[in-house]
Amino acid sequence: MYRYKANMRDSVRTWKSKLKEWGYYKNKKNIPYDAMNSIAGDYMKRKREGKESVFYYRHRQVDTETINTFLKRRKITQEPLGKGDQLSTYL
């Protein structure tokens, strides 16, 4: 196993922290249903208006592919009812 420094242990925790530091390991977590529903509603509204948007959830960018997958899996064809809360922002 590759050793970064002589005193670096070969533990899982150490390797995860180093990979994260080096930019190779990204811990992607799922977005809660309510937040994703709100983001999808905003996405569909802005899409109808002909505007492109970039959405963020807790300072992480939400990919358009993720939004489209959510809509496809939920078979949503019209704007979902969202609270429009502060969870999502767009530029």
KEPA-477890 format. One record per residue: residue number from 1; residue in one letter; x, y, z of N, C-alpha, C in turn. Coordinates in steps of 0.001 Angstrom, whole numbers, plus 500000, padded with zeros to 6 digits. Layout:
N
<rec><k>NUM</k><r>a</r><n_xx>X</n_xx><n_yy>Y</n_yy><n_zz>Z</n_zz><ca_xx>X</ca_xx><ca_yy>Y</ca_yy><ca_zz>Z</ca_zz><c_xx>X</c_xx><c_yy>Y</c_yy><c_zz>Z</c_zz></rec>
...
This chain:
91
<rec><k>1</k><r>m</r><n_xx>500843</n_xx><n_yy>498829</n_yy><n_zz>500000</n_zz><ca_xx>500000</ca_xx><ca_yy>500000</ca_yy><ca_zz>500000</ca_zz><c_xx>500892</c_xx><c_yy>501240</c_yy><c_zz>500000</c_zz></rec>
<rec><k>2</k><r>y</r><n_xx>500508</n_xx><n_yy>502219</n_yy><n_zz>499257</n_zz><ca_xx>501272</ca_xx><ca_yy>503456</ca_yy><ca_zz>499142</ca_zz><c_xx>501271</c_xx><c_yy>504221</c_yy><c_zz>500461</c_zz></rec>
<rec><k>3</k><r>r</r><n_xx>502407</n_xx><n_yy>504717</n_yy><n_zz>500849</n_zz><ca_xx>502508</ca_xx><ca_yy>505496</ca_yy><ca_zz>502081</ca_zz><c_xx>502818</c_xx><c_yy>506941</c_yy><c_zz>501729</c_zz></rec>
<rec><k>4</k><r>y</r><n_xx>501965</n_xx><n_yy>507844</n_yy><n_zz>502208</n_zz><ca_xx>502157</ca_xx><ca_yy>509269</ca_yy><ca_zz>501974</ca_zz><c_xx>503310</c_xx><c_yy>509784</c_yy><c_zz>502814</c_zz></rec>
<rec><k>5</k><r>k</r><n_xx>503351</n_xx><n_yy>509434</n_yy><n_zz>504070</n_zz><ca_xx>504443</ca_xx><ca_yy>509768</ca_yy><ca_zz>504979</ca_zz><c_xx>504790</c_xx><c_yy>508505</c_yy><c_zz>505752</c_zz></rec>
<rec><k>6</k><r>a</r><n_xx>505965</n_xx><n_yy>508477</n_yy><n_zz>506305</n_zz><ca_xx>506396</ca_xx><ca_yy>507294</ca_yy><ca_zz>507042</ca_zz><c_xx>505534</c_xx><c_yy>507039</c_yy><c_zz>508271</c_zz></rec>
<rec><k>7</k><r>n</r><n_xx>505007</n_xx><n_yy>508105</n_yy><n_zz>508877</n_zz><ca_xx>504225</ca_xx><ca_yy>507929</ca_yy><ca_zz>510090</ca_zz><c_xx>502720</c_xx><c_yy>507831</c_yy><c_zz>509838</c_zz></rec>
<rec><k>8</k><r>m</r><n_xx>502295</n_xx><n_yy>507775</n_yy><n_zz>508585</n_zz><ca_xx>500868</ca_xx><ca_yy>507692</ca_yy><ca_zz>508273</ca_zz><c_xx>500394</c_xx><c_yy>506246</c_yy><c_zz>508381</c_zz></rec>
<rec><k>9</k><r>r</r><n_xx>499384</n_xx><n_yy>506036</n_yy><n_zz>509154</n_zz><ca_xx>498839</ca_xx><ca_yy>504687</ca_yy><ca_zz>509324</ca_zz><c_xx>497963</c_xx><c_yy>504313</c_yy><c_zz>508137</c_zz></rec>
<rec><k>10</k><r>d</r><n_xx>497774</n_xx><n_yy>503030</n_yy><n_zz>507936</n_zz><ca_xx>496953</ca_xx><ca_yy>502538</ca_yy><ca_zz>506844</ca_zz><c_xx>495520</c_xx><c_yy>502307</c_yy><c_zz>507296</c_zz></rec>
<rec><k>11</k><r>s</r><n_xx>494940</n_xx><n_yy>503260</n_yy><n_zz>507995</n_zz><ca_xx>493569</ca_xx><ca_yy>503088</ca_yy><ca_zz>508449</ca_zz><c_xx>492604</c_xx><c_yy>503685</c_yy><c_zz>507425</c_zz></rec>
<rec><k>12</k><r>v</r><n_xx>491390</n_xx><n_yy>503204</n_yy><n_zz>507429</n_zz><ca_xx>490363</ca_xx><ca_yy>503679</ca_yy><ca_zz>506498</ca_zz><c_xx>490099</c_xx><c_yy>505159</c_yy><c_zz>506725</c_zz></rec>
<rec><k>13</k><r>r</r><n_xx>490003</n_xx><n_yy>505556</n_yy><n_zz>507970</n_zz><ca_xx>489724</ca_xx><ca_yy>506951</ca_yy><ca_zz>508300</ca_zz><c_xx>490823</c_xx><c_yy>507878</c_yy><c_zz>507771</c_zz></rec>
<rec><k>14</k><r>t</r><n_xx>492065</n_xx><n_yy>507483</n_yy><n_zz>507929</n_zz><ca_xx>493183</ca_xx><ca_yy>508289</ca_yy><ca_zz>507445</ca_zz><c_xx>493132</c_xx><c_yy>508435</c_yy><c_zz>505937</c_zz></rec>
<rec><k>15</k><r>w</r><n_xx>492899</n_xx><n_yy>507306</n_yy><n_zz>505253</n_zz><ca_xx>492858</ca_xx><ca_yy>507359</ca_yy><ca_zz>503797</ca_zz><c_xx>491689</c_xx><c_yy>508193</c_yy><c_zz>503289</c_zz></rec>
<rec><k>16</k><r>k</r><n_xx>490524</n_xx><n_yy>508090</n_yy><n_zz>503930</n_zz><ca_xx>489381</ca_xx><ca_yy>508902</ca_yy><ca_zz>503514</ca_zz><c_xx>489676</c_xx><c_yy>510381</c_yy><c_zz>503693</c_zz></rec>
<rec><k>17</k><r>s</r><n_xx>490302</n_xx><n_yy>510741</n_yy><n_zz>504802</n_zz><ca_xx>490609</ca_xx><ca_yy>512153</ca_yy><ca_zz>505028</ca_zz><c_xx>491643</c_xx><c_yy>512657</c_yy><c_zz>504018</c_zz></rec>
<rec><k>18</k><r>k</r><n_xx>492653</n_xx><n_yy>511846</n_yy><n_zz>503712</n_zz><ca_xx>493661</ca_xx><ca_yy>512252</ca_yy><ca_zz>502728</ca_zz><c_xx>493065</c_xx><c_yy>512350</c_yy><c_zz>501322</c_zz></rec>
<rec><k>19</k><r>l</r><n_xx>492241</n_xx><n_yy>511377</n_yy><n_zz>500942</n_zz><ca_xx>491610</ca_xx><ca_yy>511427</ca_yy><ca_zz>499623</ca_zz><c_xx>490697</c_xx><c_yy>512642</c_yy><c_zz>499507</c_zz></rec>
<rec><k>20</k><r>k</r><n_xx>489995</n_xx><n_yy>512967</n_yy><n_zz>500577</n_zz><ca_xx>489155</ca_xx><ca_yy>514157</ca_yy><ca_zz>500580</ca_zz><c_xx>490015</c_xx><c_yy>515410</c_yy><c_zz>500448</c_zz></rec>
<rec><k>21</k><r>e</r><n_xx>491128</n_xx><n_yy>515443</n_yy><n_zz>501158</n_zz><ca_xx>492052</ca_xx><ca_yy>516573</ca_yy><ca_zz>501103</ca_zz><c_xx>492626</c_xx><c_yy>516737</c_yy><c_zz>499694</c_zz></rec>
<rec><k>22</k><r>w</r><n_xx>492925</n_xx><n_yy>515622</n_yy><n_zz>499044</n_zz><ca_xx>493489</ca_xx><ca_yy>515658</ca_yy><ca_zz>497705</ca_zz><c_xx>492435</c_xx><c_yy>515860</c_yy><c_zz>496622</c_zz></rec>
<rec><k>23</k><r>g</r><n_xx>491153</n_xx><n_yy>515818</n_yy><n_zz>496986</n_zz><ca_xx>490096</ca_xx><ca_yy>516069</ca_yy><ca_zz>496021</ca_zz><c_xx>489560</c_xx><c_yy>514839</c_yy><c_zz>495307</c_zz></rec>
<rec><k>24</k><r>y</r><n_xx>489920</n_xx><n_yy>513641</n_yy><n_zz>495761</n_zz><ca_xx>489457</ca_xx><ca_yy>512421</ca_yy><ca_zz>495105</ca_zz><c_xx>488208</c_xx><c_yy>511826</c_yy><c_zz>495727</c_zz></rec>
<rec><k>25</k><r>y</r><n_xx>487966</n_xx><n_yy>512116</n_yy><n_zz>496976</n_zz><ca_xx>486850</ca_xx><ca_yy>511501</ca_yy><ca_zz>497689</ca_zz><c_xx>485828</c_xx><c_yy>512567</c_yy><c_zz>498022</c_zz></rec>
<rec><k>26</k><r>k</r><n_xx>484620</n_xx><n_yy>512389</n_yy><n_zz>497511</n_zz><ca_xx>483557</ca_xx><ca_yy>513331</ca_yy><ca_zz>497799</ca_zz><c_xx>482392</c_xx><c_yy>512573</c_yy><c_zz>498387</c_zz></rec>
<rec><k>27</k><r>n</r><n_xx>481971</n_xx><n_yy>512982</n_yy><n_zz>499541</n_zz><ca_xx>480876</ca_xx><ca_yy>512316</ca_yy><ca_zz>500225</ca_zz><c_xx>479564</c_xx><c_yy>512964</c_yy><c_zz>499803</c_zz></rec>
<rec><k>28</k><r>k</r><n_xx>478913</n_xx><n_yy>512390</n_yy><n_zz>498795</n_zz><ca_xx>477640</ca_xx><ca_yy>512932</ca_yy><ca_zz>498317</ca_zz><c_xx>476513</c_xx><c_yy>512329</c_yy><c_zz>499128</c_zz></rec>
<rec><k>29</k><r>k</r><n_xx>475727</n_xx><n_yy>513182</n_yy><n_zz>499695</n_zz><ca_xx>474590</ca_xx><ca_yy>512711</ca_yy><ca_zz>500473</ca_zz><c_xx>473313</c_xx><c_yy>513057</c_yy><c_zz>499734</c_zz></rec>
<rec><k>30</k><r>n</r><n_xx>472297</n_xx><n_yy>512298</n_yy><n_zz>499992</n_zz><ca_xx>471012</ca_xx><ca_yy>512527</ca_yy><ca_zz>499354</ca_zz><c_xx>470364</c_xx><c_yy>513793</c_yy><c_zz>499886</c_zz></rec>
<rec><k>31</k><r>i</r><n_xx>469593</n_xx><n_yy>514417</n_yy><n_zz>499041</n_zz><ca_xx>468841</ca_xx><ca_yy>515613</ca_yy><ca_zz>499417</ca_zz><c_xx>467472</c_xx><c_yy>515147</c_yy><c_zz>499891</c_zz></rec>
<rec><k>32</k><r>p</r><n_xx>466989</n_xx><n_yy>515657</n_yy><n_zz>501027</n_zz><ca_xx>465679</ca_xx><ca_yy>515239</ca_yy><ca_zz>501533</ca_zz><c_xx>464562</c_xx><c_yy>515513</c_yy><c_zz>500519</c_zz></rec>
<rec><k>33</k><r>y</r><n_xx>463510</n_xx><n_yy>514697</n_yy><n_zz>500599</n_zz><ca_xx>462410</ca_xx><ca_yy>514778</ca_yy><ca_zz>499647</ca_zz><c_xx>461790</c_xx><c_yy>516173</c_yy><c_zz>499601</c_zz></rec>
<rec><k>34</k><r>d</r><n_xx>461515</n_xx><n_yy>516778</n_yy><n_zz>500760</n_zz><ca_xx>460881</ca_xx><ca_yy>518099</ca_yy><ca_zz>500784</ca_zz><c_xx>461740</c_xx><c_yy>519156</c_yy><c_zz>500095</c_zz></rec>
<rec><k>35</k><r>a</r><n_xx>463032</n_xx><n_yy>519117</n_yy><n_zz>500346</n_zz><ca_xx>463943</ca_xx><ca_yy>520078</ca_yy><ca_zz>499725</ca_zz><c_xx>464026</c_xx><c_yy>519844</c_yy><c_zz>498214</c_zz></rec>
<rec><k>36</k><r>m</r><n_xx>464120</n_xx><n_yy>518575</n_yy><n_zz>497820</n_zz><ca_xx>464212</ca_xx><ca_yy>518256</ca_yy><ca_zz>496389</ca_zz><c_xx>462918</c_xx><c_yy>518623</c_yy><c_zz>495672</c_zz></rec>
<rec><k>37</k><r>n</r><n_xx>461788</n_xx><n_yy>518432</n_yy><n_zz>496337</n_zz><ca_xx>460499</ca_xx><ca_yy>518800</ca_yy><ca_zz>495767</ca_zz><c_xx>460441</c_xx><c_yy>520311</c_yy><c_zz>495530</c_zz></rec>
<rec><k>38</k><r>s</r><n_xx>460941</n_xx><n_yy>521076</n_yy><n_zz>496480</n_zz><ca_xx>460972</ca_xx><ca_yy>522530</ca_yy><ca_zz>496345</ca_zz><c_xx>461903</c_xx><c_yy>522961</c_yy><c_zz>495214</c_zz></rec>
<rec><k>39</k><r>i</r><n_xx>463077</n_xx><n_yy>522348</n_yy><n_zz>495141</n_zz><ca_xx>464030</ca_xx><ca_yy>522657</ca_yy><ca_zz>494077</ca_zz><c_xx>463438</c_xx><c_yy>522306</c_yy><c_zz>492719</c_zz></rec>
<rec><k>40</k><r>a</r><n_xx>462789</n_xx><n_yy>521152</n_yy><n_zz>492626</n_zz><ca_xx>462188</ca_xx><ca_yy>520716</ca_yy><ca_zz>491358</ca_zz><c_xx>461088</c_xx><c_yy>521678</c_yy><c_zz>490933</c_zz></rec>
<rec><k>41</k><r>g</r><n_xx>460300</n_xx><n_yy>522169</n_yy><n_zz>491885</n_zz><ca_xx>459249</ca_xx><ca_yy>523136</ca_yy><ca_zz>491565</ca_zz><c_xx>459826</c_xx><c_yy>524425</c_yy><c_zz>491019</c_zz></rec>
<rec><k>42</k><r>d</r><n_xx>460883</n_xx><n_yy>524923</n_yy><n_zz>491665</n_zz><ca_xx>461550</ca_xx><ca_yy>526128</ca_yy><ca_zz>491180</ca_zz><c_xx>462175</c_xx><c_yy>525905</c_yy><c_zz>489810</c_zz></rec>
<rec><k>43</k><r>y</r><n_xx>462762</n_xx><n_yy>524718</n_yy><n_zz>489615</n_zz><ca_xx>463396</ca_xx><ca_yy>524377</ca_yy><ca_zz>488345</ca_zz><c_xx>462374</c_xx><c_yy>524382</c_yy><c_zz>487211</c_zz></rec>
<rec><k>44</k><r>m</r><n_xx>461225</n_xx><n_yy>523743</n_yy><n_zz>487451</n_zz><ca_xx>460198</ca_xx><ca_yy>523672</ca_yy><ca_zz>486410</ca_zz><c_xx>459612</c_xx><c_yy>525051</c_yy><c_zz>486114</c_zz></rec>
<rec><k>45</k><r>k</r><n_xx>459417</n_xx><n_yy>525856</n_yy><n_zz>487141</n_zz><ca_xx>458876</ca_xx><ca_yy>527209</ca_yy><ca_zz>486967</ca_zz><c_xx>459828</c_xx><c_yy>528049</c_yy><c_zz>486117</c_zz></rec>
<rec><k>46</k><r>r</r><n_xx>461116</n_xx><n_yy>528012</n_yy><n_zz>486454</n_zz><ca_xx>462092</ca_xx><ca_yy>528814</ca_yy><ca_zz>485711</ca_zz><c_xx>462306</c_xx><c_yy>528264</c_yy><c_zz>484298</c_zz></rec>
<rec><k>47</k><r>k</r><n_xx>462149</n_xx><n_yy>526957</n_yy><n_zz>484137</n_zz><ca_xx>462274</ca_xx><ca_yy>526358</ca_yy><ca_zz>482806</ca_zz><c_xx>461139</c_xx><c_yy>526837</c_yy><c_zz>481900</c_zz></rec>
<rec><k>48</k><r>r</r><n_xx>459934</n_xx><n_yy>526914</n_yy><n_zz>482463</n_zz><ca_xx>458793</ca_xx><ca_yy>527434</ca_yy><ca_zz>481690</ca_zz><c_xx>458999</c_xx><c_yy>528896</c_yy><c_zz>481311</c_zz></rec>
<rec><k>49</k><r>e</r><n_xx>459674</n_xx><n_yy>529650</n_yy><n_zz>482166</n_zz><ca_xx>459948</ca_xx><ca_yy>531055</ca_yy><ca_zz>481891</ca_zz><c_xx>461112</c_xx><c_yy>531235</c_yy><c_zz>480919</c_zz></rec>
<rec><k>50</k><r>g</r><n_xx>461775</n_xx><n_yy>530132</n_yy><n_zz>480560</n_zz><ca_xx>462886</ca_xx><ca_yy>530184</ca_yy><ca_zz>479613</ca_zz><c_xx>464196</c_xx><c_yy>530622</c_yy><c_zz>480253</c_zz></rec>
<rec><k>51</k><r>k</r><n_xx>464310</n_xx><n_yy>530464</n_yy><n_zz>481558</n_zz><ca_xx>465510</ca_xx><ca_yy>530880</ca_yy><ca_zz>482272</ca_zz><c_xx>466298</c_xx><c_yy>529653</c_yy><c_zz>482717</c_zz></rec>
<rec><k>52</k><r>e</r><n_xx>467612</n_xx><n_yy>529753</n_yy><n_zz>482607</n_zz><ca_xx>468477</ca_xx><ca_yy>528692</ca_yy><ca_zz>483110</ca_zz><c_xx>468882</c_xx><c_yy>529046</c_yy><c_zz>484529</c_zz></rec>
<rec><k>53</k><r>s</r><n_xx>468970</n_xx><n_yy>528049</n_yy><n_zz>485375</n_zz><ca_xx>469266</ca_xx><ca_yy>528292</ca_yy><ca_zz>486778</ca_zz><c_xx>470278</c_xx><c_yy>527296</c_yy><c_zz>487309</c_zz></rec>
<rec><k>54</k><r>v</r><n_xx>470979</n_xx><n_yy>527721</n_yy><n_zz>488347</n_zz><ca_xx>471881</ca_xx><ca_yy>526848</ca_yy><ca_zz>489086</ca_zz><c_xx>471351</c_xx><c_yy>526807</c_yy><c_zz>490502</c_zz></rec>
<rec><k>55</k><r>f</r><n_xx>471063</n_xx><n_yy>525605</n_yy><n_zz>490993</n_zz><ca_xx>470474</ca_xx><ca_yy>525451</ca_yy><ca_zz>492318</ca_zz><c_xx>471513</c_xx><c_yy>524941</c_yy><c_zz>493302</c_zz></rec>
<rec><k>56</k><r>y</r><n_xx>471366</n_xx><n_yy>525388</n_yy><n_zz>494539</n_zz><ca_xx>472255</ca_xx><ca_yy>524961</ca_yy><ca_zz>495615</ca_zz><c_xx>471430</c_xx><c_yy>524466</c_yy><c_zz>496785</c_zz></rec>
<rec><k>57</k><r>y</r><n_xx>471919</n_xx><n_yy>523427</n_yy><n_zz>497424</n_zz><ca_xx>471339</ca_xx><ca_yy>522937</ca_yy><ca_zz>498660</ca_zz><c_xx>472474</c_xx><c_yy>522808</c_yy><c_zz>499668</c_zz></rec>
<rec><k>58</k><r>r</r><n_xx>472403</n_xx><n_yy>523589</n_yy><n_zz>500718</n_zz><ca_xx>473445</ca_xx><ca_yy>523616</ca_yy><ca_zz>501763</ca_zz><c_xx>474829</c_xx><c_yy>523814</c_yy><c_zz>501166</c_zz></rec>
<rec><k>59</k><r>h</r><n_xx>474952</n_xx><n_yy>524805</n_yy><n_zz>500336</n_zz><ca_xx>476212</ca_xx><ca_yy>525239</ca_yy><ca_zz>499723</ca_zz><c_xx>476795</c_xx><c_yy>524235</c_yy><c_zz>498733</c_zz></rec>
<rec><k>60</k><r>r</r><n_xx>475994</n_xx><n_yy>523260</n_yy><n_zz>498301</n_zz><ca_xx>476427</ca_xx><ca_yy>522318</ca_yy><ca_zz>497274</ca_zz><c_xx>475535</c_xx><c_yy>522485</c_yy><c_zz>496058</c_zz></rec>
<rec><k>61</k><r>q</r><n_xx>476138</n_xx><n_yy>522498</n_yy><n_zz>494892</n_zz><ca_xx>475368</ca_xx><ca_yy>522647</ca_yy><ca_zz>493670</ca_zz><c_xx>474600</c_xx><c_yy>521366</c_yy><c_zz>493377</c_zz></rec>
<rec><k>62</k><r>v</r><n_xx>473331</n_xx><n_yy>521536</n_yy><n_zz>492991</n_zz><ca_xx>472481</ca_xx><ca_yy>520403</ca_yy><ca_zz>492630</ca_zz><c_xx>472484</c_xx><c_yy>520304</c_yy><c_zz>491104</c_zz></rec>
<rec><k>63</k><r>d</r><n_xx>472927</n_xx><n_yy>519162</n_yy><n_zz>490591</n_zz><ca_xx>473011</ca_xx><ca_yy>518969</ca_yy><ca_zz>489146</ca_zz><c_xx>471613</c_xx><c_yy>518910</c_yy><c_zz>488528</c_zz></rec>
<rec><k>64</k><r>t</r><n_xx>471507</n_xx><n_yy>519393</n_yy><n_zz>487298</n_zz><ca_xx>470253</ca_xx><ca_yy>519315</ca_yy><ca_zz>486558</ca_zz><c_xx>469857</c_xx><c_yy>517855</c_yy><c_zz>486345</c_zz></rec>
<rec><k>65</k><r>e</r><n_xx>470841</n_xx><n_yy>517004</n_yy><n_zz>486173</n_zz><ca_xx>470578</ca_xx><ca_yy>515568</ca_yy><ca_zz>485992</ca_zz><c_xx>469894</c_xx><c_yy>514982</c_yy><c_zz>487231</c_zz></rec>
<rec><k>66</k><r>t</r><n_xx>470310</n_xx><n_yy>515423</n_yy><n_zz>488415</n_zz><ca_xx>469702</ca_xx><ca_yy>514959</ca_yy><ca_zz>489661</ca_zz><c_xx>468244</c_xx><c_yy>515401</c_yy><c_zz>489743</c_zz></rec>
<rec><k>67</k><r>i</r><n_xx>467972</n_xx><n_yy>516630</n_yy><n_zz>489335</n_zz><ca_xx>466605</ca_xx><ca_yy>517147</ca_yy><ca_zz>489357</ca_zz><c_xx>465739</c_xx><c_yy>516377</c_yy><c_zz>488370</c_zz></rec>
<rec><k>68</k><r>n</r><n_xx>466254</n_xx><n_yy>516157</n_yy><n_zz>487165</n_zz><ca_xx>465494</ca_xx><ca_yy>515419</ca_yy><ca_zz>486153</ca_zz><c_xx>465235</c_xx><c_yy>513980</c_yy><c_zz>486579</c_zz></rec>
<rec><k>69</k><r>t</r><n_xx>466202</n_xx><n_yy>513355</n_yy><n_zz>487249</n_zz><ca_xx>466010</ca_xx><ca_yy>511997</ca_yy><ca_zz>487761</ca_zz><c_xx>464906</c_xx><c_yy>511974</c_yy><c_zz>488807</c_zz></rec>
<rec><k>70</k><r>f</r><n_xx>464896</n_xx><n_yy>512978</n_yy><n_zz>489697</n_zz><ca_xx>463848</ca_xx><ca_yy>513087</ca_yy><ca_zz>490713</ca_zz><c_xx>462480</c_xx><c_yy>513205</c_yy><c_zz>490052</c_zz></rec>
<rec><k>71</k><r>l</r><n_xx>462364</n_xx><n_yy>514078</n_yy><n_zz>489047</n_zz><ca_xx>461089</ca_xx><ca_yy>514273</ca_yy><ca_zz>488356</ca_zz><c_xx>460649</c_xx><c_yy>513003</c_yy><c_zz>487632</c_zz></rec>
<rec><k>72</k><r>k</r><n_xx>461599</n_xx><n_yy>512325</n_yy><n_zz>487005</n_zz><ca_xx>461283</ca_xx><ca_yy>511109</ca_yy><ca_zz>486263</ca_zz><c_xx>460813</c_xx><c_yy>509995</c_yy><c_zz>487199</c_zz></rec>
<rec><k>73</k><r>r</r><n_xx>461514</n_xx><n_yy>509823</n_yy><n_zz>488319</n_zz><ca_xx>461148</ca_xx><ca_yy>508759</ca_yy><ca_zz>489263</ca_zz><c_xx>459805</c_xx><c_yy>509014</c_yy><c_zz>489928</c_zz></rec>
<rec><k>74</k><r>r</r><n_xx>459497</n_xx><n_yy>510262</n_yy><n_zz>490161</n_zz><ca_xx>458237</ca_xx><ca_yy>510605</ca_yy><ca_zz>490816</ca_zz><c_xx>457098</c_xx><c_yy>510804</c_yy><c_zz>489813</c_zz></rec>
<rec><k>75</k><r>k</r><n_xx>457451</n_xx><n_yy>510706</n_yy><n_zz>488512</n_zz><ca_xx>456480</ca_xx><ca_yy>510898</ca_yy><ca_zz>487434</ca_zz><c_xx>455735</c_xx><c_yy>512217</c_yy><c_zz>487584</c_zz></rec>
<rec><k>76</k><r>i</r><n_xx>456500</n_xx><n_yy>513263</n_yy><n_zz>487862</n_zz><ca_xx>455942</ca_xx><ca_yy>514601</ca_yy><ca_zz>488044</ca_zz><c_xx>455950</c_xx><c_yy>515309</c_yy><c_zz>486697</c_zz></rec>
<rec><k>77</k><r>t</r><n_xx>454772</n_xx><n_yy>515748</n_yy><n_zz>486259</n_zz><ca_xx>454668</ca_xx><ca_yy>516449</ca_yy><ca_zz>484989</ca_zz><c_xx>454275</c_xx><c_yy>517905</c_yy><c_zz>485172</c_zz></rec>
<rec><k>78</k><r>q</r><n_xx>453750</n_xx><n_yy>518262</n_yy><n_zz>486328</n_zz><ca_xx>453419</ca_xx><ca_yy>519646</ca_yy><ca_zz>486596</ca_zz><c_xx>454169</c_xx><c_yy>520099</c_yy><c_zz>487839</c_zz></rec>
<rec><k>79</k><r>e</r><n_xx>454126</n_xx><n_yy>521388</n_yy><n_zz>488113</n_zz><ca_xx>454900</ca_xx><ca_yy>521947</ca_yy><ca_zz>489210</ca_zz><c_xx>454464</c_xx><c_yy>521359</c_yy><c_zz>490550</c_zz></rec>
<rec><k>80</k><r>p</r><n_xx>455408</n_xx><n_yy>520752</n_yy><n_zz>491286</n_zz><ca_xx>455052</ca_xx><ca_yy>520219</ca_yy><ca_zz>492596</ca_zz><c_xx>454801</c_xx><c_yy>521336</c_yy><c_zz>493592</c_zz></rec>
<rec><k>81</k><r>l</r><n_xx>454009</n_xx><n_yy>521043</n_yy><n_zz>494580</n_zz><ca_xx>453726</ca_xx><ca_yy>522033</ca_yy><ca_zz>495606</ca_zz><c_xx>454877</c_xx><c_yy>522065</c_yy><c_zz>496591</c_zz></rec>
<rec><k>82</k><r>g</r><n_xx>455610</n_xx><n_yy>523165</n_yy><n_zz>496595</n_zz><ca_xx>456720</ca_xx><ca_yy>523336</ca_yy><ca_zz>497513</ca_zz><c_xx>456476</c_xx><c_yy>524550</c_yy><c_zz>498384</c_zz></rec>
<rec><k>83</k><r>k</r><n_xx>457129</n_xx><n_yy>524581</n_yy><n_zz>499508</n_zz><ca_xx>456962</ca_xx><ca_yy>525695</ca_yy><ca_zz>500413</ca_zz><c_xx>457744</c_xx><c_yy>526925</c_yy><c_zz>499965</c_zz></rec>
<rec><k>84</k><r>g</r><n_xx>458715</n_xx><n_yy>526723</n_yy><n_zz>499052</n_zz><ca_xx>459536</ca_xx><ca_yy>527844</ca_yy><ca_zz>498613</ca_zz><c_xx>460399</c_xx><c_yy>528357</c_yy><c_zz>499745</c_zz></rec>
<rec><k>85</k><r>d</r><n_xx>460844</n_xx><n_yy>527452</n_yy><n_zz>500598</n_zz><ca_xx>461612</ca_xx><ca_yy>527844</ca_yy><ca_zz>501770</ca_zz><c_xx>463035</c_xx><c_yy>528224</c_yy><c_zz>501399</c_zz></rec>
<rec><k>86</k><r>q</r><n_xx>463827</n_xx><n_yy>528490</n_yy><n_zz>502376</n_zz><ca_xx>465196</ca_xx><ca_yy>528972</ca_yy><ca_zz>502184</ca_zz><c_xx>466179</c_xx><c_yy>527840</c_yy><c_zz>501913</c_zz></rec>
<rec><k>87</k><r>l</r><n_xx>465720</n_xx><n_yy>526625</n_yy><n_zz>501737</n_zz><ca_xx>466623</ca_xx><ca_yy>525503</ca_yy><ca_zz>501525</ca_zz><c_xx>467338</c_xx><c_yy>525601</c_yy><c_zz>500192</c_zz></rec>
<rec><k>88</k><r>s</r><n_xx>466666</n_xx><n_yy>526120</n_yy><n_zz>499164</n_zz><ca_xx>467286</ca_xx><ca_yy>526192</ca_yy><ca_zz>497856</ca_zz><c_xx>467390</c_xx><c_yy>527631</c_yy><c_zz>497414</c_zz></rec>
<rec><k>89</k><r>t</r><n_xx>468469</n_xx><n_yy>527922</n_yy><n_zz>496682</n_zz><ca_xx>468658</ca_xx><ca_yy>529239</ca_yy><ca_zz>496102</ca_zz><c_xx>469092</c_xx><c_yy>529045</c_yy><c_zz>494667</c_zz></rec>
<rec><k>90</k><r>y</r><n_xx>468849</n_xx><n_yy>530015</n_yy><n_zz>493841</n_zz><ca_xx>469296</ca_xx><ca_yy>529919</ca_yy><ca_zz>492455</ca_zz><c_xx>469851</c_xx><c_yy>531257</c_yy><c_zz>492029</c_zz></rec>
<rec><k>91</k><r>l</r><n_xx>470721</n_xx><n_yy>531176</n_yy><n_zz>491025</n_zz><ca_xx>471380</ca_xx><ca_yy>532373</ca_yy><ca_zz>490495</ca_zz><c_xx>470812</c_xx><c_yy>532732</c_yy><c_zz>489149</c_zz></rec>
